[in-house]
Amino acid sequence: MKKNEKTPPIFLVSKTLFLFLILILSTVSIAAAQISSSEATYAYITNGGSSTVSVIDTATNTVTDTVNVESSPEGVAISPDGTKVYVANLGSNTVSVIDTATNTVTATLNVGTNPHGVAVAGTKVYVTNYGGNTVSVIDTATNKVTATVPVGNHPFGVAISPDGTKVYVTNDIDKTVSVIDASTDTVTATVNVENHAPGGVAVTGSEVYVTSGSFNTVSVIDTETNTVTATVSVGTSPHGVAVAGTMVYVANLGSNTVSIIDTDTKTVVSTVNVGKSPYGVAVTPDGTGVYVTNDKDNTVSVIDVDTNKVKATVSVGGLPKAFGQFIGSIPQSEVETNKTEQAEGSSAESQENTGTVQAGNTQTTNVNNYYNNNSQTNTQTNIQTTNVNNYYNNESTDNSEYEGVKQADDASKVQSKASSASVNLHGEKTTVLKGEDVLLKLSAVNLITKPTMHVQAIIIPPSGMSVSSTEFVESGAGQYTTTYEIEPGKGRDIEVRIAANQVGDFNVTGRVVYYFGNNKKEGEDYTLDLPIKVDEADPQPIPEDKSLSIPDIPGLGVPGMILILMLVFMVRRKD
């Protein structure tokens, strides 16, 4: 019988060390993979015209998914852990909750009237209700509104302090900022920012930056004293604002630019040209990229913070807003669910429709049809009017308009066939002299077969001008709003007067949102765009002071006057 051979000790030790090394390397690899996956960054872009949210992978700057939400989404915020996205739906008075694991809506919450801004602080979500002068507070665990905080007139933007203890709300009409204690959900201070129409708001450790859409400025508030310490001039009609390190990025809606402010000197150090009507702005968590939503381009501009230049442009849905902190770190394992299908879907979604407009002897602009899958040709002649296209029309249409009011009415009838309603912005008087009023007419007609039509109209006059019509109220950031109802078979015309106090060629823009009965989910959303021209008024002639002139005597010309002067001279010599 053979003796059992013993394994040398050195071999056992080596084998043990080898297995241990494999285990360590495997653990490190798994940890590294987990760390890598947790650093994926995505931008969630609310598209007000298409009632969707486009999801952009910031690593590739491509749309990887599109999420359907409710009517006219604007404000958006991502939870600190990156698992939830909260979207304020302006047209349906709701907040959609998106699960980033599946990019689907898991809850829809009723809040106040016209929710606009949204921000997350710990386990709470704060939503500004523009039409209700309140802020709704949502518990993230239960998805229920736990408090409603009265604030100023028409609250617009909202931001959270870095430590999560304070909530700052801009009040559009009041020219104020409300400071809410996040622990008690009560207003503890109200700051007068002096400049009209405060809108966007962003907070650093010691300062709050607030945009003023009417005065083209940014107010700087000291968080310790709650007083304005500086005012910085930026571009035209600033809206969104975001802070990254020592730089503040401001989206200027009226000048198609982004102003970059140095927080140390409180001066603009650079201005970046972006797309048309930039609205929202946010910075990536690592501070290397700035994303700007271009409302009229249906795009997002990506700015490189090192060069202050646009390095990429991403096509998204209709009328992108994304007002708030719309970029966050999302666990990659939760969002990478068959990216091939997502990429194919986003490619189809990003294809914008082409509308051809032929105009002769007219100042006319047609609105793009974001939901029309076919090419659309609109021929318009000898009439100053803007037709609002039906976003939900999937058939090709050819709208021809000719002279007179009758043709405008005919165009309304064509519109009615597609959308069960007609909404038009007519130019009654679009070429005026400085000091006169531009006169427009907003017309809406409801078919007799439809329920009550609920209409909200927003008019945005050129920067520095104002709407003087009594039906409209100023709603901030240079916007004027009216809401009304139209019964079946009825129509309504609203006069829109704009004080023309500047000379030049301008565009009156805006949007109309309407729905029938209580069916808000199928509401329709249109943009308005109409050119106007303001000329310099002719100077008035200076009247002649007739008291200093010699009156005309019939039959007495220059020779007669000379004769009279000679006779007077001779008489004086004899004396």
Long-range contacts (C-beta under 8 A, 24 or more apart in sequence): 36-332, 37-331, 37-332, 37-333, 38-329, 38-331, 38-332, 39-329, 39-332, 40-329, 40-330, 40-331, 40-332, 40-335, 41-284, 41-285, 41-286, 41-327, 41-328, 41-329, 41-330, 42-100, 42-327, 42-328, 42-330, 42-335, 43-282, 43-291, 43-300, 43-322, 43-326, 43-327, 44-76, 44-78, 44-85, 44-87, 44-98, 44-322, 44-326, 44-327, 44-328, 45-76, 45-293, 45-300, 45-316, 45-317, 45-320, 45-322, 45-326, 46-73, 46-74, 46-75, 46-76, 46-87, 46-320, 46-321, 46-322, 46-323, 46-326, 47-73, 47-298, 47-316, 47-317, 47-318, 47-319, 47-320, 47-321, 48-72, 48-73, 48-74, 48-90, 48-295, 48-318, 48-319, 48-320, 48-321, 48-511, 48-525, 49-298, 49-317, 49-318, 49-319, 49-370, 49-391, 49-525, 49-527, 50-317, 50-318, 50-319, 50-370, 50-371, 50-391, 51-89, 51-91, 51-525, 52-317, 52-349, 53-85, 53-87, 53-98, 54-316, 54-317, 54-320, 54-346, 54-349, 55-103, 55-335, 55-346, 56-291, 56-300, 56-314, 56-316, 58-284, 58-289, 58-291, 58-302, 58-327, 61-302, 61-312, 61-314, 62-314, 62-343, 62-346, 63-314, 63-315, 63-316, 63-346, 63-347, 63-349, 63-350, 64-335, 64-339, 64-342, 64-343, 64-346, 65-103, 65-335, 65-342, 65-345, 65-346, 66-317, 66-345, 66-346, 66-349, 67-98, 67-103, 67-104, 67-105, 68-105, 69-96, 69-98, 69-105, 70-94, 70-96, 70-108, 70-520, 70-521, 71-513, 71-515, 71-520, 71-521, 71-523, 71-525, 72-513, 72-523, 72-525, 73-321, 74-116, 74-117, 74-321, 74-323, 75-115, 75-116, 75-117, 75-118, 75-127, 75-128, 75-158, 75-321, 75-323, 75-324, 76-118, 76-322, 76-323, 76-324, 76-325, 76-326, 77-118, 77-119, 77-120, 77-125, 77-324, 77-325, 77-326, 78-120, 78-325, 78-326, 78-327, 78-328, 78-330, 79-120, 79-140, 79-328, 80-120, 80-122, 82-328, 82-329, 82-330, 82-331, 83-330, 83-331, 83-334, 84-140, 85-328, 86-118, 86-120, 86-125, 86-127, 86-138, 87-118, 88-115, 88-116, 88-117, 88-118, 88-127, 88-128, 89-115, 90-114, 90-115, 90-116, 90-130, 90-513, 91-456, 91-513, 91-515, 91-520, 91-523, 91-525, 92-520, 92-521, 92-523, 93-129, 93-520, 95-125, 95-127, 95-136, 95-138, 97-143, 100-330, 100-331, 100-334, 100-335, 101-331, 101-334, 101-335, 102-334, 102-337, 103-335, 107-143, 109-138, 109-143, 109-144, 109-145, 110-145, 111-136, 111-138, 111-145, 112-136, 112-148, 116-155, 116-156, 116-157, 116-323, 117-155, 117-156, 117-157, 117-158, 117-169, 117-170, 117-323, 117-324, 118-158, 118-324, 119-158, 119-159, 119-160, 119-167, 119-324, 119-325, 120-160, 121-160, 121-164, 121-167, 121-182, 122-164, 122-182, 124-182, 124-185, 126-158, 126-160, 126-167, 126-169, 126-180, 127-158, 128-155, 128-156, 128-157, 128-158, 128-169, 129-155, 130-154, 130-155, 130-156, 130-172, 130-475, 130-476, 135-167, 135-169, 135-178, 135-180, 137-185, 147-185, 149-180, 149-185, 149-186, 149-187, 150-187, 151-178, 151-180, 151-187, 152-176, 152-178, 152-190, 154-475, 154-476, 156-198, 156-199, 156-200, 156-476, 156-477, 157-198, 157-199, 157-200, 157-201, 157-210, 157-323, 157-324, 158-201, 158-324, 159-201, 159-202, 159-203, 159-208, 160-203, 161-203, 161-223, 162-203, 162-204, 162-205, 166-203, 166-223, 168-201, 168-203, 168-208, 169-201, 170-198, 170-199, 170-200, 170-201, 170-210, 171-198, 172-197, 172-198, 172-199, 172-474, 172-475, 172-476, 172-477, 173-474, 173-475, 173-476, 177-201, 177-208, 177-210, 177-221, 179-226, 189-226, 191-221, 191-226, 191-227, 191-228, 192-228, 193-219, 193-221, 193-228, 194-219, 194-228, 194-231, 195-219, 195-231, 197-474, 197-476, 197-477, 197-478, 198-476, 199-238, 199-239, 199-476, 199-477, 200-238, 200-239, 200-240, 200-241, 200-250, 200-251, 200-281, 200-323, 201-241, 202-241, 202-242, 202-243, 202-248, 203-243, 204-243, 204-263, 207-263, 209-241, 209-243, 209-248, 209-250, 209-261, 210-241, 211-238, 211-239, 211-240, 211-241, 211-250, 212-238, 213-237, 213-238, 213-239, 213-253, 213-476, 213-477, 213-478, 214-477, 214-478, 216-252, 216-254, 216-463, 218-248, 218-250, 218-259, 218-261, 220-266, 230-266, 232-261, 232-266, 232-267, 232-268, 233-268, 234-259, 234-261, 234-268, 235-259, 235-271, 236-463, 237-463, 237-477, 237-478, 239-278, 239-279, 239-280, 239-323, 239-477, 240-278, 240-279, 240-280, 240-281, 240-282, 240-292, 240-293, 240-323, 241-281, 242-281, 242-282, 242-283, 242-290, 242-325, 243-283, 244-283, 244-287, 244-290, 244-305, 245-287, 247-305, 249-281, 249-283, 249-290, 249-292, 249-303, 250-281, 251-278, 251-279, 251-280, 251-281, 251-292, 251-293, 252-278, 253-277, 253-278, 253-279, 253-295, 253-477, 253-478, 254-463, 254-478, 256-294, 258-290, 258-292, 258-301, 258-303, 260-308, 270-308, 272-303, 272-308, 272-309, 272-310, 273-310, 274-301, 274-303, 274-310, 275-299, 275-301, 275-313, 277-509, 279-320, 279-321, 279-322, 279-323, 280-320, 280-321, 280-322, 280-323, 280-324, 280-326, 282-322, 282-324, 282-325, 282-326, 282-327, 283-327, 284-327, 285-327, 285-328, 285-329, 291-322, 291-326, 291-327, 293-320, 293-321, 293-322, 294-320, 295-319, 295-320, 295-321, 298-352, 298-368, 298-370, 314-350, 315-350, 315-351, 315-352, 316-350, 317-349, 317-370, 318-368, 318-370, 318-371, 318-391, 319-370, 319-511, 319-525, 319-527, 355-389, 363-427, 363-430, 363-431, 363-530, 363-531, 363-532, 363-533, 364-531, 365-507, 365-529, 365-530, 365-531, 367-526, 367-527, 367-528, 367-529, 368-527, 369-393, 372-396, 383-407, 383-408, 384-426, 384-427, 384-430, 384-530, 385-411, 385-424, 385-425, 385-426, 385-427, 385-530, 386-424, 386-425, 386-426, 386-427, 386-528, 386-529, 386-530, 387-411, 387-415, 387-424, 388-415, 388-423, 388-424, 388-425, 388-512, 388-526, 388-527, 388-528, 389-526, 390-415, 390-418, 390-419, 390-524, 390-526, 391-524, 391-525, 391-526, 392-418, 392-419, 392-524, 393-418, 393-419, 412-443, 412-445, 416-445, 416-447, 419-524, 420-446, 420-447, 420-449, 420-450, 420-516, 421-445, 421-446, 421-447, 421-450, 421-453, 421-514, 421-516, 421-524, 422-491, 423-455, 423-512, 423-514, 423-526, 425-496, 425-508, 425-510, 425-528, 425-530, 427-530, 427-532, 430-530, 430-531, 430-532, 430-533, 431-532, 431-533, 431-534, 431-535, 432-500, 432-532, 432-533, 432-534, 432-535, 433-500, 433-534, 433-535, 433-536, 433-537, 433-538, 434-500, 434-501, 434-502, 434-503, 434-534, 434-535, 434-536, 434-537, 435-500, 435-501, 435-537, 436-500, 437-468, 437-497, 437-498, 437-499, 437-500, 438-497, 438-498, 438-500, 438-508, 438-532, 438-534, 439-495, 439-496, 439-497, 440-495, 440-496, 440-497, 440-498, 440-508, 440-530, 441-493, 441-494, 441-495, 441-496, 442-493, 442-494, 442-496, 442-512, 443-491, 443-492, 443-493, 443-494, 444-486, 444-491, 444-492, 444-512, 444-514, 445-486, 445-490, 445-491, 446-486, 446-487, 446-488, 446-489, 446-490, 446-491, 446-516, 447-488, 447-489, 448-488, 448-489, 449-488, 450-488, 450-516, 451-488, 451-516, 451-517, 451-519, 452-485, 452-486, 452-487, 452-488, 452-516, 452-517, 453-485, 453-486, 453-487, 453-488, 453-514, 453-515, 453-516, 454-483, 454-485, 454-514, 454-515, 454-516, 455-483, 455-484, 455-485, 455-486, 455-512, 455-513, 455-514, 456-481, 456-482, 456-483, 456-512, 456-513, 456-514, 457-481, 457-482, 457-483, 457-494, 457-510, 457-511, 457-512, 458-510, 458-511, 458-512, 459-496, 459-508, 459-509, 459-510, 459-528, 460-508, 460-509, 460-510, 461-498, 461-508, 462-502, 462-506, 462-507, 462-508, 462-532, 464-501, 464-502, 465-498, 465-499, 465-500, 465-501, 465-502, 465-506, 466-498, 466-499, 467-496, 467-497, 467-498, 468-497, 468-498, 468-499, 469-494, 469-495, 469-496, 469-497, 471-495, 472-496, 479-510, 498-532, 500-532, 500-534, 502-534, 503-534, 503-535, 503-536, 504-533, 504-534, 505-531, 505-532, 505-533, 506-531, 506-532, 506-533, 506-534, 507-531, 507-532, 508-532
